[in-house]
């Protein structure tokens, strides 16, 4: 995860050859389809455009993967969030489950999160919280047998810190940049030890989740440039409000960054578009991050199997105690090393930028 730290996961597959400048791609579907997407649970075709052609069969290989449908509102002052989510969860364990855990990462990352109106299959559900409101446990109305599915829904509201919160400063509205690591109530891994829920160990990676699917509809100020996991499927601007929908998966998390000041440079490699975002003063750093991302994706695809997504984003963000962190289809890089006047531990910022970007790209295979 952080540069010089590791996690483990999935990914797979394709050799990249062609590198070139690209125009903006048209959005693949009209907005009239968005409401229909949010009523469908068994049709995963909405995620196919986010996968390269050789990886689209993967959608048939994950029966029972958790599916998130999230509606998110980012307030005009970028200080808070409100949202509603419905999750289709299938018990893929060998034992019945009487409850489902949801991590509340903002309560551990310097912000605050509150959930309400929690329902299981549209019926009110009992809840209880773990230490420090670090997670909420949703009691099921009946034991969920192996292979059975349930719909869990809830409202949530989040207040964002304006200084680097805990765990590397990866959550909040800091230095005019929005960073939303684990902003939504998310289901952690369940194994022999039970739910991996509750307080995070010091210096730990935040998420420990199974591969899932995310359909996320965002309302935000129209001048906010968003960088997320997955692919933008729909976009509209009405007055000063932006409405956009993203689809991501299979992925172990869904991440959002944003700024009204972001600029972007892009190139294509094979079926994948690579985007590099930064503040205007760091354009040279953004170009270095773009070139390094492309070279790393090509090299790792040759060595380990192709990068599976049709988009990869690298974004300059505020951090503390780390130079980079990976998410599905996107990496955040400490904006400090975009500054050519900086030296870190005797190493020039741009040299550190190249090594950090290459390291974080590698985590797309080892997450």
N, C-alpha and C positions, 0 to 999 in steps of 0.2 A: 504494500500500500504506500505509505510514506516512503520517500527515497531512503534507501538503506533499511527498510522494513519490508516484510512479506506477508501474503495471505495465500490461499489456494483456491482454484475453481475449474471452470469449463471453458472451453471455446474450441473452435476448429476452423479451418480449412480453405484455400485458393492461392494461386501464385499471381502476383501483381506485376504488370509490365509497363503499361502506358502511363506516363505522367504528363499532364498538360493543364493549361488554364481552362476553366469551365464557366459557362454562364449559369445564372440561377436556374435551378430545375423547377418546372411547374409542379404545383402540388398535385398528388396523384388522385385525389377524390374531391368532389364538390361538397360544400358544407351540408347539403341536404341529407347526406348519408350519416352524419355524425350521431344524431339521435338514435338511428338504427344500430350503429355499432355498440352503443351503450345499453342496448336491450339484448344483445346476443352474447351467449356464453360459450357455445360449442363451436362456433365458426371462428377459427383463428386466422382467416385469410387476411385480415387487416394488418397483420404483422409481417406478411410475406415481402412487402416492398422494402422492409428494413433489413432483409437478408439477401446476400448474393445468391445467384441462381442455383449454385450447387449446394447451398445450405437450406433451401426452402423446404426440403423434405423433413428437416428437423421438426417442423410443426406437427408432423404426424407421429413423432416419436416421444412425445411428452404428455401422455394421457394423465389427467389428474393434476397437472401443474397448477399452482395457485394463479388466479386471475384477479387483478386489481382494476376497478373502474373508479377513477378519482376526478372529482370536480374541485378545482382550486381557485380561490380569489386572492390575488396579491393586491394589497391596498395601495392607494395612490402615493402614500408617503414611504412605501416599501418597509414599513415597520412591523407589519403583522400579516397573518394569513388566516383565511377561513376556508373550510373545505368539508366535503361530504364524500365518503367512500363506501363502495360495496365490494365485497371480496367473495369470490367463489373459492371455498377451500375444500379440498378432497383429502380424506384421511388415507395417506399412502403408507401408513405404518402397519404393523402387524397386531396392534392392540387397540381396543376402543379408546376414544378420547372423550372426556367429560367437559373439557374446556379448551379454549384457544387463547394463546398469549399474543399480545401486541406490544412491541417495544415503543416507548415514547421518548425518542432520542432528544428532542428539544429540551426536555427536563434534565438532561445530563450534559448539555452542550451550551449552557449559559443562557438559554431562553426558557420559555414555558409552553406547555401544551396541555390542553384540556379536551376531553372527549365527552360527548353527551348523546342522548337519543340512540343508545346502542340497541340493536335489534338482531335477532337470529331468526331467519326465515320470516321476517316482517313482524315478529312478536318481540315485545320488550324483554331484555335480557338482564340478568344479574351480573354485576361486575365487582371486582375488588382490585386494589392496587398493590404493587410491590414497593419495596423500600424507596423512599424519595419520589414516589410517583414515576418511577423509571419504566414501568410497564403496567398495562391493564390486562387482567385476566377475565375473559368473557365466558361465563358459564353457559353451556349448551342445554337446551331444554330436554334433550335425550342423548344418551351416549351415541357418538358418531362411530359407527362400525367401519372396519377397514373397507375401503372402496366406496364408501358413502360420501356425499357432498352436502355442503351447507352454505347458505348465503348469510354473511355477517355485514351489517351496515352501521355506520356511525357518523355523526358530525364531529368535526375537530376544529379547534382554534389555536393559533400559535402566535406568541409574541417573540420578536427577534431581538437578540442583543445587537448593540452597535459597537462593541469592542470584541476582540477575539475571545470567544467563549472557551470552554474546556476543550480538550482533545484537538489541539492544533489549529484552533480558530477556523473551523470548517463550516460554521453555521452562524448566520446572522447577516446584517446589512452593515458592511464595514468598508470604509474608504470608497464609498459610492459604488460598491459591488455587492450584489446579493449572492450569498452562497447558502444553498439549502441541501445539506447532507442529512438524510433521514428525516425529512420534514413531515412525513405522513405516518400514522400508526401502521407498523409493519410486522408481519408474522415471522418470528425467528425460526431457526432449525429446531426440530424435535428429534431426539434420538434416545438411546438407552438412558441417558442422564435426565431425560425429560425436556421441557422447554428451556432453551438457552435465552432466558429473559431476566431482566433486572439490571442492577448497576453494572456499568462497564468497568473492567479492570483498568488501572492507570496505563496510559499510553497504548491503549488497545485500538484496533480497528473497530469502527462502530458496528457495521452490519455483519451478521452471520445468518444468511438467508438461503433458502432453496431457490433454484432458477424458477422464475415466474414470468407472467405477462402483465404489462402495464398499459392501460389506455387512460391518458391524463388530459383533461380539458382545463385550460388555464384562461382566466380573465385577469388582465393586468393593464397598467398604463400603456398607452399606445406607443410611447417612445422608449419602452423597455426592450432591449435586445436580449432574448432568452437563448441560453445554451443548455441543452438537456441530453439525457440518454435518449436513444431511439430516433425516430424520424418524425418531422412535422407533417401531419396528414391534412390539415385544414387550417386556414387563417383568414380572419376578417378584421377590419378596423372600422369602428363606428364612433365618430367623434374622437374623443380622447381615450377610448377603450379598445384594447386588443383582445380578440378571442382566438384561441389557437388550440389545436388538439395534437397530442403526440402519442405514438404507439411504439412500444419497446418490448422486445422479448424474442427468445428467452433471455432473461437477465436477472441477476441477483439483487438488483437495486434500481432505483430511479432517482436521478440527480438533476438538480436545476441550479444554474448560475445565471446572473443577469446584470446588466448595467445600461443606463441610458447613454453611456459614453463608449461602449464597445465598438471597435472596428474589426473587420474580418478580411483575411486573405484566404484563398481556397485553391486547391488543385485536385485533380482526379487521378486515381490509380486503379486501373481496371474498372470494376463496378462500384468502387468506393470513392466517395467525396471526402476529402480531408479539409477541415476548416480550422483556422487558427485565429483566436479572438484575443484582443488586448485593448488597453486604453491607448488613445492616440499618440501619447508621448513615447510609447514603446513599440513602434511599428517595426523597427529593425529586429527586436527580440521576437516579435510575432512571426516574422519571415524565417528566422532561424528555427523557431519551434515547428513551423510548417515543414521545412525541409527535413529536419531531423525526424519528425513523425513519419513522413513518407519513406525515408530510408529505413527506419526501424520496422515499419509495417512490412516492407518488401523483404527485409532480411529475415524477420521472425516468421513470416508466412512461408518462406522457403524452408526454414529449419523445422518448424513445428506444425505446419498446416495452416491453411488460409485464414486470414481474419474474416469472420463471417458476416459482419454488418456492412450495409451500404453507406454508412456515414461514420466518420471518426472526428471528434472535436478535441482540440487542445485549447485551454482557456487560462488566462492569467488571473489569479485570484489572490486575496490576502491570506496569509498563513502565518503561523508561529511555530517554531521548533521543527519545521519540516519544509522540504523544497518541492514536494509533489505528492499527489494522491490520485489513485485510479478509481474509476467508476465504469460501469458497462458502457462502452462506446464513447467515453469522454475521460479526459484527465485534466485535473486542475494543477497548475504550476505556480509556485510562489512568485508574485509579481516583483519581488525584490531582485530576482535574478534576470529580469528583463531590463534592468537598468545597467547600461554599460559602464557606469561610474562606480559600481559596487564591486567589492572583492569579498569573498566568503572563504574564511580559513585559508587565505593565501591564494585562492583560485579565482580567476576572473569570472564575473557574472555570466558572460556568454559561454565560457567553457562549462560552468556548472549547469547552465541551461541545457546545453546539448546532452550532457550525461544524464540529467534528471529526466528529460523528455524521453530519451531512449529507455531508461529504466522503467518509467511509468507505462510506456507503450507495451513493454514486455509483460506487464501485469494483465494485459488483456488475455493472455494465455495462462497466467499463473496468478489467480485473483485471490 
